[in-house]
Amino acid sequence: MDQPDFSTFPLARKGRSFEAFAEGQGYQHHWGRTLTDGDNALFCTATCNWNPMHLNTEYARAQGHPDVVINPMLVLCTVIGLSVEDLSEAGGLFLGMEDCIFHRSVHPGDTLTARSTVLEARTSSSRPNAGIVTWHTEAFNQHGELVVDFRRTNLVVRRRRGIEDG
Amino acid sequence: MTFSGLTADSGYFEDFQVGQRMRHYRGATIDEVENNCLSKLVMNTAQAHWNEDSMAGSPLGEGRLVFGLITASVVVGLASQDTAENAVADLGLDKVRFAKPVHHGDTLYSYTEVIAVDEGPGDESGEVRFKHWGVNQHGDVVCELERRVLLKRRRTGTE
């Protein structure tokens, strides 16, 4: 069977290189995510976090919650996940995170959206192919209430010849 | 439904002292479910975590790279029974660092030290700050973080 020459198909590139980030710049991240009981049960069990606050509805209710408390590590991973295409998908190591505060609990059915601001973008003397970018990321529930915020720092690859920013 | 007996009679605020160390009993091997599945579950679009072919010849090591926050989540998970069995809430994380790449097939162990206890204003709970280390099967630290947890006090936690 004939097949087309796939090397001629233009790449629908994703991600941003270091040069695309300027201090103060803001991003409203794509998609949003409703976290469900299933997400939480899968995440908690796969990460060995069997705490009844996260996995036993009646226990969580007896503690004063309307339902199980979604594992905050799942909340954090999801918020970072939503931000990856805008911030770090182009490549570069995840260096660290500071001042992550869980402001309120998340329950099954709650919907998260996320946004970030560039706090700092600087070149790296030891790594000519990458810069170091720090973002402040905030996530909100469907009521517009702040759920979590943190600062994240990554290496971000610098633009290579012939590669444009997505 | 009776709730006493569902959680251990340990892990209350009063049970933690600064300097206390714990080597958590269970380790966990990171593979398809932990990294590939969870990275996509949490919408992490970076294919380095779930496209084996894209990582051929990577300077970070062959094969899919484990998402750092999945590593951190497993390190916290392995520590959770000993540090959050009687928690009121997780308050936050700080100083999260990733020291070495983790790949599929690596096994993580979790180590903890209590670095601060804060009685706080109320008499129902208190805050404990833990430092956690994630260590691989070779004994190398791959991740470290600090974590603040609000814990019940023993006298109000035994209803």
Boltz contact constraints between the chains, C-beta under 6 A:
constraints:
  - contact:
      token1: [A, 33]
      token2: [B, 43]
      max_distance: 6.0
  - contact:
      token1: [A, 46]
      token2: [B, 33]
      max_distance: 6.0
  - contact:
      token1: [A, 46]
      token2: [B, 34]
      max_distance: 6.0
  - contact:
      token1: [A, 46]
      token2: [B, 38]
      max_distance: 6.0
  - contact:
      token1: [A, 47]
      token2: [B, 73]
      max_distance: 6.0
  - contact:
      token1: [A, 47]
      token2: [B, 74]
      max_distance: 6.0
  - contact:
      token1: [A, 47]
      token2: [B, 77]
      max_distance: 6.0
  - contact:
      token1: [A, 48]
      token2: [B, 28]
      max_distance: 6.0
  - contact:
      token1: [A, 48]
      token2: [B, 77]
      max_distance: 6.0
  - contact:
      token1: [A, 48]
      token2: [B, 78]
      max_distance: 6.0
  - contact:
      token1: [A, 49]
      token2: [B, 77]
      max_distance: 6.0
  - contact:
      token1: [A, 49]
      token2: [B, 80]
      max_distance: 6.0
  - contact:
      token1: [A, 51]
      token2: [B, 80]
      max_distance: 6.0
  - contact:
      token1: [A, 51]
      token2: [B, 84]
      max_distance: 6.0
  - contact:
      token1: [A, 52]
      token2: [B, 6]
      max_distance: 6.0
  - contact:
      token1: [A, 58]
      token2: [B, 1]
      max_distance: 6.0
  - contact:
      token1: [A, 59]
      token2: [B, 3]
      max_distance: 6.0
  - contact:
      token1: [A, 59]
      token2: [B, 6]
      max_distance: 6.0
  - contact:
      token1: [A, 62]
      token2: [B, 3]
      max_distance: 6.0
  - contact:
      token1: [A, 72]
      token2: [B, 90]
      max_distance: 6.0
  - contact:
      token1: [A, 73]
      token2: [B, 73]
      max_distance: 6.0
  - contact:
      token1: [A, 73]
      token2: [B, 76]
      max_distance: 6.0
  - contact:
      token1: [A, 77]
      token2: [B, 42]
      max_distance: 6.0
  - contact:
      token1: [A, 77]
      token2: [B, 69]
      max_distance: 6.0
  - contact:
      token1: [A, 78]
      token2: [B, 42]
      max_distance: 6.0
  - contact:
      token1: [A, 80]
      token2: [B, 69]
      max_distance: 6.0
  - contact:
      token1: [A, 81]
      token2: [B, 42]
      max_distance: 6.0
  - contact:
      token1: [A, 81]
      token2: [B, 43]
      max_distance: 6.0
  - contact:
      token1: [A, 81]
      token2: [B, 44]
      max_distance: 6.0
  - contact:
      token1: [A, 82]
      token2: [B, 43]
      max_distance: 6.0
  - contact:
      token1: [A, 84]
      token2: [B, 44]
      max_distance: 6.0
  - contact:
      token1: [A, 84]
      token2: [B, 45]
      max_distance: 6.0
  - contact:
      token1: [A, 84]
      token2: [B, 46]
      max_distance: 6.0
  - contact:
      token1: [A, 85]
      token2: [B, 45]
      max_distance: 6.0
  - contact:
      token1: [A, 89]
      token2: [B, 45]
      max_distance: 6.0
  - contact:
      token1: [A, 89]
      token2: [B, 46]
      max_distance: 6.0
  - contact:
      token1: [A, 94]
      token2: [B, 68]
      max_distance: 6.0
  - contact:
      token1: [A, 94]
      token2: [B, 98]
      max_distance: 6.0
  - contact:
      token1: [A, 96]
      token2: [B, 96]
      max_distance: 6.0
  - contact:
      token1: [A, 96]
      token2: [B, 97]
      max_distance: 6.0
  - contact:
      token1: [A, 97]
      token2: [B, 96]
      max_distance: 6.0
  - contact:
      token1: [A, 98]
      token2: [B, 94]
      max_distance: 6.0
  - contact:
      token1: [A, 99]
      token2: [B, 94]
      max_distance: 6.0
  - contact:
      token1: [A, 100]
      token2: [B, 92]
      max_distance: 6.0
  - contact:
      token1: [A, 100]
      token2: [B, 93]
      max_distance: 6.0
  - contact:
      token1: [A, 101]
      token2: [B, 92]
      max_distance: 6.0
  - contact:
      token1: [A, 102]
      token2: [B, 90]
      max_distance: 6.0
  - contact:
      token1: [A, 102]
      token2: [B, 92]
      max_distance: 6.0
